[in-house]
Amino acid sequence: MEIPLSSLSPEALLAVVDDFVLREGTDYGRHEASLESKRADVMNALKSGRARIHFDPETETVTLVPVAP
């Protein structure tokens, strides 16, 4: 089930983004990106529609999923 950004408080949205950023072992190349930079990248993807928040009621988990262009 997709969760609209507008249905989350700023604090809840940040918690979802942080959970994703800290959980995903993303390779940023030679230089590690800061937490703030990773947060900004994910927030931009969500706000631009390149990613969506998905809730799985069976496992009661939230994750971010990419959207095909």
For each residue, the residues with C-beta under 8 A, 3 or more apart:
1: 54 55 56 57
2: 52 53 54 55
3: 7 8 52 53 54 55 62
4: 7 8 53
5: 8 13 46 47 53
6:
7: 3 4
8: 3 4 5 12 13 16 53
9: 12 13
10: 13 14
11: 14 15
12: 8 9 15 16
13: 5 8 9 10 16 17 43
14: 10 11 17 18 39
15: 11 12 18 19
16: 8 12 13 19 20 53 62 64
17: 13 14 20 21 39 42 43 46 64
18: 14 15 21 22 35 39
19: 15 16 22 23 62
20: 16 17 23 24 42 63 64
21: 17 18 24 26 35 38 39 42
22: 18 19
23: 19 20
24: 20 21
25:
26: 21 38
27:
28: 31 32 33 38
29:
30:
31: 28
32: 28
33: 28 37 38 41
34: 37 38
35: 18 21 38 39
36: 39 40
37: 33 34 40 41
38: 21 26 28 33 34 35 41 42
39: 14 17 18 21 35 36 42 43
40: 36 37 43 44
41: 33 37 38 44 45
42: 17 20 21 38 39 45 46 51 64
43: 13 17 39 40 46 47
44: 40 41 47 48 50
45: 41 42 48 50 51 64 66
46: 5 17 42 43 49 50 51 52 53 64
47: 5 43 44
48: 44 45
49: 46 52 67
50: 44 45 46 66 67 69
51: 42 45 46 64 65 66 67
52: 2 3 46 49 64 65 67
53: 2 3 4 5 8 16 46 62 63 64
54: 1 2 3 62 63 64 65
55: 1 2 3 60 61 62
56: 1 59 60 61 62 63
57: 1 60
58:
59: 56
60: 55 56 57
61: 55 56
62: 3 16 19 53 54 55 56
63: 20 53 54 56
64: 16 17 20 42 45 46 51 52 53 54
65: 51 52 54
66: 45 50 51
67: 49 50 51 52
68:
69: 50
